[in-house]
């Protein structure tokens, strides 16, 4: 019994060998990948929720326009005096600030 305890005393435990590195890897992935992506998604949802008529926006495709009409899921952009285009609300990439 004492011989078995003596040989196990120098060996690292299964916790420090397997579990601790896995926990550390998960923590690194969380703080470097998952958390920033969640913050970015939250900011985008807030921006999409705050859209209103008259805002100057840029779509995902790079089209610049002014919101002419807006509903829960659609946005009508006025590109110039004669051109109006309809997009999904999620196609808006950002609001222009002048």
Gaussian input, Z-matrix of N, CA and C with variables (Angstrom, degrees):
# hf/3-21g

backbone

0 1
 N
 C     1     B1
 C     2     B2     1     A1
 N     3     B3     2     A2     1     D1
 C     4     B4     3     A3     2     D2
 C     5     B5     4     A4     3     D3
 N     6     B6     5     A5     4     D4
 C     7     B7     6     A6     5     D5
 C     8     B8     7     A7     6     D6
 N     9     B9     8     A8     7     D7
 C    10    B10     9     A9     8     D8
 C    11    B11    10    A10     9     D9
 N    12    B12    11    A11    10    D10
 C    13    B13    12    A12    11    D11
 C    14    B14    13    A13    12    D12
 N    15    B15    14    A14    13    D13
 C    16    B16    15    A15    14    D14
 C    17    B17    16    A16    15    D15
 N    18    B18    17    A17    16    D16
 C    19    B19    18    A18    17    D17
 C    20    B20    19    A19    18    D18
 N    21    B21    20    A20    19    D19
 C    22    B22    21    A21    20    D20
 C    23    B23    22    A22    21    D21
 N    24    B24    23    A23    22    D22
 C    25    B25    24    A24    23    D23
 C    26    B26    25    A25    24    D24
 N    27    B27    26    A26    25    D25
 C    28    B28    27    A27    26    D26
 C    29    B29    28    A28    27    D27
 N    30    B30    29    A29    28    D28
 C    31    B31    30    A30    29    D29
 C    32    B32    31    A31    30    D30
 N    33    B33    32    A32    31    D31
 C    34    B34    33    A33    32    D32
 C    35    B35    34    A34    33    D33
 N    36    B36    35    A35    34    D34
 C    37    B37    36    A36    35    D35
 C    38    B38    37    A37    36    D36
 N    39    B39    38    A38    37    D37
 C    40    B40    39    A39    38    D38
 C    41    B41    40    A40    39    D39
 N    42    B42    41    A41    40    D40
 C    43    B43    42    A42    41    D41
 C    44    B44    43    A43    42    D42
 N    45    B45    44    A44    43    D43
 C    46    B46    45    A45    44    D44
 C    47    B47    46    A46    45    D45
 N    48    B48    47    A47    46    D46
 C    49    B49    48    A48    47    D47
 C    50    B50    49    A49    48    D48
 N    51    B51    50    A50    49    D49
 C    52    B52    51    A51    50    D50
 C    53    B53    52    A52    51    D51
 N    54    B54    53    A53    52    D52
 C    55    B55    54    A54    53    D53
 C    56    B56    55    A55    54    D54
 N    57    B57    56    A56    55    D55
 C    58    B58    57    A57    56    D56
 C    59    B59    58    A58    57    D57
 N    60    B60    59    A59    58    D58
 C    61    B61    60    A60    59    D59
 C    62    B62    61    A61    60    D60
 N    63    B63    62    A62    61    D61
 C    64    B64    63    A63    62    D62
 C    65    B65    64    A64    63    D63
 N    66    B66    65    A65    64    D64
 C    67    B67    66    A66    65    D65
 C    68    B68    67    A67    66    D66
 N    69    B69    68    A68    67    D67
 C    70    B70    69    A69    68    D68
 C    71    B71    70    A70    69    D69
 N    72    B72    71    A71    70    D70
 C    73    B73    72    A72    71    D71
 C    74    B74    73    A73    72    D72
 N    75    B75    74    A74    73    D73
 C    76    B76    75    A75    74    D74
 C    77    B77    76    A76    75    D75
 N    78    B78    77    A77    76    D76
 C    79    B79    78    A78    77    D77
 C    80    B80    79    A79    78    D78
 N    81    B81    80    A80    79    D79
 C    82    B82    81    A81    80    D80
 C    83    B83    82    A82    81    D81
 N    84    B84    83    A83    82    D82
 C    85    B85    84    A84    83    D83
 C    86    B86    85    A85    84    D84
 N    87    B87    86    A86    85    D85
 C    88    B88    87    A87    86    D86
 C    89    B89    88    A88    87    D87
 N    90    B90    89    A89    88    D88
 C    91    B91    90    A90    89    D89
 C    92    B92    91    A91    90    D90
 N    93    B93    92    A92    91    D91
 C    94    B94    93    A93    92    D92
 C    95    B95    94    A94    93    D93
 N    96    B96    95    A95    94    D94
 C    97    B97    96    A96    95    D95
 C    98    B98    97    A97    96    D96
 N    99    B99    98    A98    97    D97
 C   100   B100    99    A99    98    D98
 C   101   B101   100   A100    99    D99
 N   102   B102   101   A101   100   D100
 C   103   B103   102   A102   101   D101
 C   104   B104   103   A103   102   D102
 N   105   B105   104   A104   103   D103
 C   106   B106   105   A105   104   D104
 C   107   B107   106   A106   105   D105
 N   108   B108   107   A107   106   D106
 C   109   B109   108   A108   107   D107
 C   110   B110   109   A109   108   D108
 N   111   B111   110   A110   109   D109
 C   112   B112   111   A111   110   D110
 C   113   B113   112   A112   111   D111
 N   114   B114   113   A113   112   D112
 C   115   B115   114   A114   113   D113
 C   116   B116   115   A115   114   D114
 N   117   B117   116   A116   115   D115
 C   118   B118   117   A117   116   D116
 C   119   B119   118   A118   117   D117
 N   120   B120   119   A119   118   D118
 C   121   B121   120   A120   119   D119
 C   122   B122   121   A121   120   D120
 N   123   B123   122   A122   121   D121
 C   124   B124   123   A123   122   D122
 C   125   B125   124   A124   123   D123
 N   126   B126   125   A125   124   D124
 C   127   B127   126   A126   125   D125
 C   128   B128   127   A127   126   D126
 N   129   B129   128   A128   127   D127
 C   130   B130   129   A129   128   D128
 C   131   B131   130   A130   129   D129
 N   132   B132   131   A131   130   D130
 C   133   B133   132   A132   131   D131
 C   134   B134   133   A133   132   D132
 N   135   B135   134   A134   133   D133
 C   136   B136   135   A135   134   D134
 C   137   B137   136   A136   135   D135
 N   138   B138   137   A137   136   D136
 C   139   B139   138   A138   137   D137
 C   140   B140   139   A139   138   D138
 N   141   B141   140   A140   139   D139
 C   142   B142   141   A141   140   D140
 C   143   B143   142   A142   141   D141
 N   144   B144   143   A143   142   D142
 C   145   B145   144   A144   143   D143
 C   146   B146   145   A145   144   D144
 N   147   B147   146   A146   145   D145
 C   148   B148   147   A147   146   D146
 C   149   B149   148   A148   147   D147
 N   150   B150   149   A149   148   D148
 C   151   B151   150   A150   149   D149
 C   152   B152   151   A151   150   D150
 N   153   B153   152   A152   151   D151
 C   154   B154   153   A153   152   D152
 C   155   B155   154   A154   153   D153
 N   156   B156   155   A155   154   D154
 C   157   B157   156   A156   155   D155
 C   158   B158   157   A157   156   D156
 N   159   B159   158   A158   157   D157
 C   160   B160   159   A159   158   D158
 C   161   B161   160   A160   159   D159
 N   162   B162   161   A161   160   D160
 C   163   B163   162   A162   161   D161
 C   164   B164   163   A163   162   D162
 N   165   B165   164   A164   163   D163
 C   166   B166   165   A165   164   D164
 C   167   B167   166   A166   165   D165
 N   168   B168   167   A167   166   D166
 C   169   B169   168   A168   167   D167
 C   170   B170   169   A169   168   D168
 N   171   B171   170   A170   169   D169
 C   172   B172   171   A171   170   D170
 C   173   B173   172   A172   171   D171
 N   174   B174   173   A173   172   D172
 C   175   B175   174   A174   173   D173
 C   176   B176   175   A175   174   D174
 N   177   B177   176   A176   175   D175
 C   178   B178   177   A177   176   D176
 C   179   B179   178   A178   177   D177
 N   180   B180   179   A179   178   D178
 C   181   B181   180   A180   179   D179
 C   182   B182   181   A181   180   D180
 N   183   B183   182   A182   181   D181
 C   184   B184   183   A183   182   D182
 C   185   B185   184   A184   183   D183
 N   186   B186   185   A185   184   D184
 C   187   B187   186   A186   185   D185
 C   188   B188   187   A187   186   D186
 N   189   B189   188   A188   187   D187
 C   190   B190   189   A189   188   D188
 C   191   B191   190   A190   189   D189
 N   192   B192   191   A191   190   D190
 C   193   B193   192   A192   191   D191
 C   194   B194   193   A193   192   D192
 N   195   B195   194   A194   193   D193
 C   196   B196   195   A195   194   D194
 C   197   B197   196   A196   195   D195
 N   198   B198   197   A197   196   D196
 C   199   B199   198   A198   197   D197
 C   200   B200   199   A199   198   D198
 N   201   B201   200   A200   199   D199
 C   202   B202   201   A201   200   D200
 C   203   B203   202   A202   201   D201
 N   204   B204   203   A203   202   D202
 C   205   B205   204   A204   203   D203
 C   206   B206   205   A205   204   D204
 N   207   B207   206   A206   205   D205
 C   208   B208   207   A207   206   D206
 C   209   B209   208   A208   207   D207
 N   210   B210   209   A209   208   D208
 C   211   B211   210   A210   209   D209
 C   212   B212   211   A211   210   D210
 N   213   B213   212   A212   211   D211
 C   214   B214   213   A213   212   D212
 C   215   B215   214   A214   213   D213
 N   216   B216   215   A215   214   D214
 C   217   B217   216   A216   215   D215
 C   218   B218   217   A217   216   D216
 N   219   B219   218   A218   217   D217
 C   220   B220   219   A219   218   D218
 C   221   B221   220   A220   219   D219
 N   222   B222   221   A221   220   D220
 C   223   B223   222   A222   221   D221
 C   224   B224   223   A223   222   D222
 N   225   B225   224   A224   223   D223
 C   226   B226   225   A225   224   D224
 C   227   B227   226   A226   225   D225
 N   228   B228   227   A227   226   D226
 C   229   B229   228   A228   227   D227
 C   230   B230   229   A229   228   D228
 N   231   B231   230   A230   229   D229
 C   232   B232   231   A231   230   D230
 C   233   B233   232   A232   231   D231
 N   234   B234   233   A233   232   D232
 C   235   B235   234   A234   233   D233
 C   236   B236   235   A235   234   D234
 N   237   B237   236   A236   235   D235
 C   238   B238   237   A237   236   D236
 C   239   B239   238   A238   237   D237
 N   240   B240   239   A239   238   D238
 C   241   B241   240   A240   239   D239
 C   242   B242   241   A241   240   D240
 N   243   B243   242   A242   241   D241
 C   244   B244   243   A243   242   D242
 C   245   B245   244   A244   243   D243
 N   246   B246   245   A245   244   D244
 C   247   B247   246   A246   245   D245
 C   248   B248   247   A247   246   D246
 N   249   B249   248   A248   247   D247
 C   250   B250   249   A249   248   D248
 C   251   B251   250   A250   249   D249
 N   252   B252   251   A251   250   D250
 C   253   B253   252   A252   251   D251
 C   254   B254   253   A253   252   D252
 N   255   B255   254   A254   253   D253
 C   256   B256   255   A255   254   D254
 C   257   B257   256   A256   255   D255
 N   258   B258   257   A257   256   D256
 C   259   B259   258   A258   257   D257
 C   260   B260   259   A259   258   D258
 N   261   B261   260   A260   259   D259
 C   262   B262   261   A261   260   D260
 C   263   B263   262   A262   261   D261
 N   264   B264   263   A263   262   D262
 C   265   B265   264   A264   263   D263
 C   266   B266   265   A265   264   D264
 N   267   B267   266   A266   265   D265
 C   268   B268   267   A267   266   D266
 C   269   B269   268   A268   267   D267
 N   270   B270   269   A269   268   D268
 C   271   B271   270   A270   269   D269
 C   272   B272   271   A271   270   D270
 N   273   B273   272   A272   271   D271
 C   274   B274   273   A273   272   D272
 C   275   B275   274   A274   273   D273
 N   276   B276   275   A275   274   D274
 C   277   B277   276   A276   275   D275
 C   278   B278   277   A277   276   D276
 N   279   B279   278   A278   277   D277
 C   280   B280   279   A279   278   D278
 C   281   B281   280   A280   279   D279
 N   282   B282   281   A281   280   D280
 C   283   B283   282   A282   281   D281
 C   284   B284   283   A283   282   D282
 N   285   B285   284   A284   283   D283
 C   286   B286   285   A285   284   D284
 C   287   B287   286   A286   285   D285
 N   288   B288   287   A287   286   D286
 C   289   B289   288   A288   287   D287
 C   290   B290   289   A289   288   D288
 N   291   B291   290   A290   289   D289
 C   292   B292   291   A291   290   D290
 C   293   B293   292   A292   291   D291

   B1=1.4401
   B2=1.5190
   B3=1.3220
   B4=1.4538
   B5=1.5194
   B6=1.3188
   B7=1.4509
   B8=1.5256
   B9=1.3550
   B10=1.4599
   B11=1.5254
   B12=1.3261
   B13=1.4591
   B14=1.5218
   B15=1.2849
   B16=1.4556
   B17=1.5292
   B18=1.3342
   B19=1.4611
   B20=1.5348
   B21=1.3258
   B22=1.4647
   B23=1.5224
   B24=1.3049
   B25=1.4595
   B26=1.5278
   B27=1.3075
   B28=1.4530
   B29=1.5142
   B30=1.3223
   B31=1.4577
   B32=1.5276
   B33=1.3259
   B34=1.4660
   B35=1.5342
   B36=1.2988
   B37=1.4636
   B38=1.5281
   B39=1.3004
   B40=1.4672
   B41=1.5311
   B42=1.3168
   B43=1.4664
   B44=1.5290
   B45=1.3261
   B46=1.4601
   B47=1.5234
   B48=1.3124
   B49=1.4601
   B50=1.5196
   B51=1.3264
   B52=1.4662
   B53=1.5234
   B54=1.2952
   B55=1.4607
   B56=1.5227
   B57=1.3034
   B58=1.4624
   B59=1.5354
   B60=1.3366
   B61=1.4759
   B62=1.5250
   B63=1.3220
   B64=1.4646
   B65=1.5175
   B66=1.3076
   B67=1.4648
   B68=1.5270
   B69=1.3134
   B70=1.4637
   B71=1.5272
   B72=1.3321
   B73=1.4637
   B74=1.5191
   B75=1.3373
   B76=1.4528
   B77=1.5251
   B78=1.3320
   B79=1.4694
   B80=1.5300
   B81=1.3176
   B82=1.4661
   B83=1.5227
   B84=1.3409
   B85=1.4625
   B86=1.5179
   B87=1.3235
   B88=1.4581
   B89=1.5255
   B90=1.3266
   B91=1.4614
   B92=1.5264
   B93=1.3351
   B94=1.4576
   B95=1.5221
   B96=1.3263
   B97=1.4624
   B98=1.5205
   B99=1.2931
   B100=1.4671
   B101=1.5265
   B102=1.3007
   B103=1.4664
   B104=1.5357
   B105=1.3311
   B106=1.4679
   B107=1.5333
   B108=1.3326
   B109=1.4553
   B110=1.5281
   B111=1.3339
   B112=1.4650
   B113=1.5236
   B114=1.3225
   B115=1.4630
   B116=1.5234
   B117=1.3252
   B118=1.4646
   B119=1.5307
   B120=1.3266
   B121=1.4616
   B122=1.5267
   B123=1.3247
   B124=1.4683
   B125=1.5324
   B126=1.3283
   B127=1.4654
   B128=1.5292
   B129=1.3390
   B130=1.4625
   B131=1.5280
   B132=1.3297
   B133=1.4671
   B134=1.5301
   B135=1.3231
   B136=1.4613
   B137=1.5254
   B138=1.3359
   B139=1.4622
   B140=1.5243
   B141=1.3362
   B142=1.4633
   B143=1.5221
   B144=1.3148
   B145=1.4604
   B146=1.5147
   B147=1.3329
   B148=1.4681
   B149=1.5230
   B150=1.3306
   B151=1.4665
   B152=1.5226
   B153=1.3492
   B154=1.4579
   B155=1.5224
   B156=1.2987
   B157=1.4601
   B158=1.5309
   B159=1.3338
   B160=1.4572
   B161=1.5170
   B162=1.3361
   B163=1.4624
   B164=1.5211
   B165=1.3133
   B166=1.4623
   B167=1.5203
   B168=1.3403
   B169=1.4587
   B170=1.5260
   B171=1.3227
   B172=1.4602
   B173=1.5281
   B174=1.3331
   B175=1.4662
   B176=1.5222
   B177=1.3111
   B178=1.4582
   B179=1.5266
   B180=1.3289
   B181=1.4538
   B182=1.5167
   B183=1.3257
   B184=1.4563
   B185=1.5136
   B186=1.3133
   B187=1.4609
   B188=1.5297
   B189=1.3262
   B190=1.4527
   B191=1.5236
   B192=1.3127
   B193=1.4539
   B194=1.5091
   B195=1.3300
   B196=1.4580
   B197=1.5245
   B198=1.3220
   B199=1.4613
   B200=1.5236
   B201=1.3278
   B202=1.4617
   B203=1.5158
   B204=1.3427
   B205=1.4628
   B206=1.5220
   B207=1.3356
   B208=1.4581
   B209=1.5193
   B210=1.3320
   B211=1.4670
   B212=1.5259
   B213=1.3379
   B214=1.4587
   B215=1.5287
   B216=1.3455
   B217=1.4615
   B218=1.5239
   B219=1.3222
   B220=1.4602
   B221=1.5324
   B222=1.3370
   B223=1.4592
   B224=1.5229
   B225=1.3213
   B226=1.4640
   B227=1.5209
   B228=1.3458
   B229=1.4567
   B230=1.5188
   B231=1.3038
   B232=1.4581
   B233=1.5233
   B234=1.3425
   B235=1.4594
   B236=1.5268
   B237=1.3205
   B238=1.4655
   B239=1.5222
   B240=1.3232
   B241=1.4639
   B242=1.5183
   B243=1.3322
   B244=1.4615
   B245=1.5229
   B246=1.3163
   B247=1.4632
   B248=1.5276
   B249=1.3326
   B250=1.4636
   B251=1.5227
   B252=1.3367
   B253=1.4556
   B254=1.5213
   B255=1.3290
   B256=1.4595
   B257=1.5235
   B258=1.3223
   B259=1.4616
   B260=1.5193
   B261=1.3267
   B262=1.4532
   B263=1.5239
   B264=1.3065
   B265=1.4697
   B266=1.5355
   B267=1.3255
   B268=1.4620
   B269=1.5265
   B270=1.3464
   B271=1.4664
   B272=1.5220
   B273=1.3177
   B274=1.4656
   B275=1.5277
   B276=1.3324
   B277=1.4707
   B278=1.5201
   B279=1.3127
   B280=1.4474
   B281=1.5119
   B282=1.3135
   B283=1.4592
   B284=1.5229
   B285=1.3423
   B286=1.4617
   B287=1.5210
   B288=1.3060
   B289=1.4567
   B290=1.5156
   B291=1.3055
   B292=1.4675
   B293=1.4956
   A1=111.35
   A2=117.19
   A3=120.50
   A4=111.55
   A5=117.65
   A6=121.22
   A7=110.85
   A8=117.51
   A9=121.47
   A10=110.80
   A11=117.08
   A12=120.52
   A13=111.48
   A14=117.39
   A15=121.52
   A16=110.79
   A17=117.77
   A18=119.68
   A19=110.79
   A20=119.49
   A21=122.65
   A22=112.37
   A23=117.65
   A24=120.70
   A25=111.34
   A26=118.87
   A27=121.66
   A28=113.81
   A29=118.75
   A30=122.73
   A31=110.71
   A32=117.79
   A33=119.08
   A34=110.61
   A35=115.30
   A36=119.09
   A37=110.14
   A38=115.90
   A39=120.77
   A40=110.42
   A41=117.02
   A42=120.98
   A43=110.64
   A44=116.34
   A45=119.15
   A46=112.02
   A47=117.90
   A48=120.89
   A49=112.49
   A50=117.70
   A51=120.82
   A52=114.16
   A53=118.40
   A54=122.03
   A55=111.87
   A56=118.01
   A57=121.34
   A58=112.25
   A59=119.84
   A60=118.50
   A61=113.29
   A62=118.50
   A63=121.15
   A64=111.40
   A65=117.08
   A66=121.53
   A67=110.08
   A68=117.21
   A69=120.66
   A70=111.45
   A71=117.89
   A72=120.60
   A73=111.25
   A74=117.76
   A75=120.84
   A76=110.78
   A77=117.10
   A78=120.69
   A79=110.67
   A80=117.33
   A81=120.87
   A82=109.86
   A83=118.09
   A84=120.99
   A85=111.20
   A86=117.21
   A87=120.58
   A88=110.56
   A89=117.29
   A90=119.99
   A91=113.46
   A92=118.52
   A93=120.05
   A94=113.86
   A95=118.31
   A96=120.61
   A97=114.11
   A98=117.71
   A99=121.87
   A100=111.43
   A101=118.10
   A102=121.37
   A103=112.34
   A104=119.92
   A105=118.44
   A106=112.77
   A107=117.21
   A108=120.22
   A109=110.65
   A110=117.56
   A111=120.68
   A112=110.82
   A113=118.06
   A114=121.56
   A115=110.72
   A116=116.16
   A117=120.58
   A118=110.46
   A119=117.55
   A120=121.71
   A121=111.04
   A122=116.64
   A123=120.49
   A124=110.60
   A125=116.98
   A126=120.99
   A127=110.78
   A128=117.46
   A129=121.01
   A130=110.91
   A131=116.85
   A132=120.20
   A133=110.95
   A134=116.95
   A135=120.67
   A136=110.18
   A137=117.28
   A138=121.74
   A139=110.31
   A140=117.69
   A141=120.87
   A142=111.56
   A143=116.98
   A144=120.71
   A145=113.29
   A146=116.91
   A147=121.28
   A148=113.59
   A149=118.15
   A150=119.98
   A151=110.31
   A152=115.44
   A153=119.88
   A154=109.29
   A155=115.81
   A156=121.95
   A157=109.45
   A158=115.38
   A159=120.74
   A160=114.22
   A161=118.62
   A162=121.08
   A163=109.89
   A164=116.22
   A165=121.53
   A166=106.83
   A167=115.89
   A168=120.92
   A169=111.37
   A170=114.40
   A171=123.41
   A172=106.61
   A173=116.54
   A174=120.08
   A175=110.05
   A176=115.98
   A177=121.81
   A178=110.32
   A179=117.00
   A180=121.54
   A181=113.91
   A182=118.30
   A183=121.66
   A184=114.45
   A185=118.71
   A186=121.60
   A187=109.19
   A188=115.84
   A189=121.99
   A190=108.28
   A191=116.54
   A192=120.23
   A193=111.84
   A194=114.71
   A195=122.48
   A196=108.45
   A197=116.84
   A198=120.36
   A199=108.53
   A200=115.11
   A201=122.46
   A202=110.27
   A203=115.13
   A204=121.36
   A205=106.92
   A206=116.43
   A207=119.65
   A208=110.02
   A209=116.01
   A210=122.48
   A211=107.56
   A212=116.01
   A213=120.10
   A214=112.77
   A215=116.63
   A216=118.33
   A217=114.52
   A218=118.79
   A219=121.88
   A220=110.87
   A221=114.82
   A222=122.15
   A223=107.48
   A224=116.99
   A225=121.56
   A226=106.47
   A227=115.29
   A228=120.39
   A229=110.00
   A230=115.28
   A231=120.86
   A232=106.03
   A233=114.41
   A234=120.39
   A235=110.47
   A236=116.78
   A237=122.28
   A238=107.12
   A239=118.43
   A240=120.74
   A241=113.02
   A242=117.94
   A243=120.67
   A244=114.27
   A245=119.16
   A246=121.33
   A247=111.34
   A248=114.79
   A249=121.66
   A250=107.11
   A251=116.23
   A252=121.55
   A253=109.05
   A254=115.48
   A255=121.41
   A256=109.70
   A257=116.31
   A258=123.33
   A259=109.59
   A260=115.90
   A261=119.89
   A262=107.63
   A263=115.83
   A264=119.63
   A265=110.70
   A266=116.70
   A267=120.66
   A268=112.58
   A269=118.21
   A270=121.28
   A271=111.97
   A272=117.79
   A273=120.74
   A274=107.93
   A275=114.99
   A276=119.73
   A277=112.05
   A278=117.63
   A279=119.60
   A280=112.16
   A281=114.71
   A282=121.91
   A283=107.07
   A284=116.46
   A285=121.50
   A286=109.22
   A287=115.77
   A288=120.74
   A289=107.39
   A290=116.62
   A291=121.07
   A292=110.77
   D1=-42.84
   D2=179.15
   D3=-69.01
   D4=-32.31
   D5=179.02
   D6=-67.16
   D7=-39.92
   D8=178.83
   D9=-66.54
   D10=-40.11
   D11=178.20
   D12=-67.11
   D13=-34.06
   D14=-179.83
   D15=-69.70
   D16=-38.49
   D17=-179.86
   D18=-74.50
   D19=-32.52
   D20=179.12
   D21=-76.50
   D22=-20.07
   D23=-176.60
   D24=-66.55
   D25=-33.19
   D26=-178.95
   D27=-85.35
   D28=-15.58
   D29=-178.27
   D30=-86.36
   D31=142.61
   D32=176.32
   D33=-70.23
   D34=151.05
   D35=-178.86
   D36=-74.73
   D37=164.42
   D38=179.43
   D39=-66.07
   D40=-27.03
   D41=178.50
   D42=-64.71
   D43=-50.03
   D44=-178.22
   D45=-72.74
   D46=-22.05
   D47=-179.14
   D48=-81.29
   D49=-43.28
   D50=-172.92
   D51=-114.81
   D52=-48.87
   D53=-171.24
   D54=-72.81
   D55=-46.44
   D56=-176.98
   D57=-60.85
   D58=-46.56
   D59=176.89
   D60=-62.29
   D61=-36.58
   D62=177.57
   D63=-64.58
   D64=-42.65
   D65=178.19
   D66=-64.07
   D67=-42.32
   D68=178.85
   D69=-65.05
   D70=-40.79
   D71=177.47
   D72=-63.30
   D73=-42.70
   D74=177.92
   D75=-61.78
   D76=-42.09
   D77=179.83
   D78=-62.92
   D79=-41.17
   D80=178.93
   D81=-64.82
   D82=-46.40
   D83=178.12
   D84=-60.50
   D85=-40.76
   D86=-178.72
   D87=-62.30
   D88=-50.27
   D89=-174.53
   D90=-77.19
   D91=-24.04
   D92=-179.67
   D93=-96.36
   D94=-26.23
   D95=-175.27
   D96=-119.69
   D97=-54.56
   D98=-170.85
   D99=-71.94
   D100=-50.09
   D101=-175.37
   D102=-64.14
   D103=-45.89
   D104=177.55
   D105=-62.44
   D106=-36.23
   D107=178.71
   D108=-66.25
   D109=-38.61
   D110=177.33
   D111=-64.77
   D112=-39.83
   D113=178.14
   D114=-64.64
   D115=-42.37
   D116=179.86
   D117=-64.15
   D118=-42.29
   D119=179.47
   D120=-65.87
   D121=-38.82
   D122=178.39
   D123=-64.70
   D124=-41.88
   D125=178.82
   D126=-65.36
   D127=-38.97
   D128=178.80
   D129=-65.74
   D130=-44.18
   D131=178.67
   D132=-62.61
   D133=-37.41
   D134=177.99
   D135=-66.03
   D136=-42.24
   D137=178.55
   D138=-62.75
   D139=-44.85
   D140=179.69
   D141=-65.21
   D142=-33.89
   D143=178.71
   D144=-72.36
   D145=-26.03
   D146=-177.42
   D147=-92.08
   D148=2.91
   D149=179.62
   D150=-63.70
   D151=142.27
   D152=178.33
   D153=-146.18
   D154=164.82
   D155=-179.41
   D156=-59.71
   D157=134.14
   D158=179.46
   D159=98.05
   D160=-12.76
   D161=177.80
   D162=-68.62
   D163=139.53
   D164=174.44
   D165=-91.57
   D166=123.61
   D167=-173.66
   D168=-129.26
   D169=165.87
   D170=174.24
   D171=-123.72
   D172=131.55
   D173=178.87
   D174=-84.95
   D175=171.76
   D176=177.29
   D177=-60.96
   D178=-32.82
   D179=179.25
   D180=-80.43
   D181=-2.71
   D182=177.04
   D183=93.46
   D184=9.66
   D185=179.53
   D186=-82.10
   D187=129.12
   D188=178.94
   D189=-98.95
   D190=135.96
   D191=178.68
   D192=-165.94
   D193=175.86
   D194=178.35
   D195=-111.70
   D196=136.10
   D197=-179.66
   D198=-66.85
   D199=119.46
   D200=178.95
   D201=-94.25
   D202=-39.18
   D203=-178.44
   D204=-150.02
   D205=145.89
   D206=-178.32
   D207=-143.01
   D208=138.10
   D209=173.52
   D210=-125.32
   D211=-171.67
   D212=-178.76
   D213=-62.03
   D214=-34.85
   D215=-175.89
   D216=-126.97
   D217=-2.26
   D218=-178.68
   D219=-128.71
   D220=150.78
   D221=177.07
   D222=-132.89
   D223=130.07
   D224=174.14
   D225=-103.66
   D226=119.23
   D227=-179.88
   D228=-102.44
   D229=138.06
   D230=173.21
   D231=-97.12
   D232=112.73
   D233=-176.11
   D234=-83.01
   D235=-47.75
   D236=172.10
   D237=-142.32
   D238=-165.71
   D239=-175.18
   D240=-61.55
   D241=-31.66
   D242=-174.21
   D243=-109.64
   D244=-9.00
   D245=-172.57
   D246=-113.00
   D247=124.94
   D248=173.98
   D249=-126.16
   D250=135.68
   D251=-179.27
   D252=-127.55
   D253=143.65
   D254=-179.91
   D255=-104.22
   D256=133.33
   D257=-179.56
   D258=-132.71
   D259=158.42
   D260=166.80
   D261=-67.17
   D262=148.48
   D263=-179.92
   D264=-60.33
   D265=-33.58
   D266=-178.72
   D267=-71.41
   D268=-10.24
   D269=178.41
   D270=-79.05
   D271=-8.99
   D272=177.88
   D273=-77.24
   D274=124.61
   D275=-177.43
   D276=-93.65
   D277=-30.99
   D278=-179.22
   D279=-172.20
   D280=164.84
   D281=177.75
   D282=-102.85
   D283=131.02
   D284=179.28
   D285=-78.48
   D286=136.70
   D287=173.70
   D288=-117.77
   D289=127.43
   D290=-178.30
   D291=-100.84

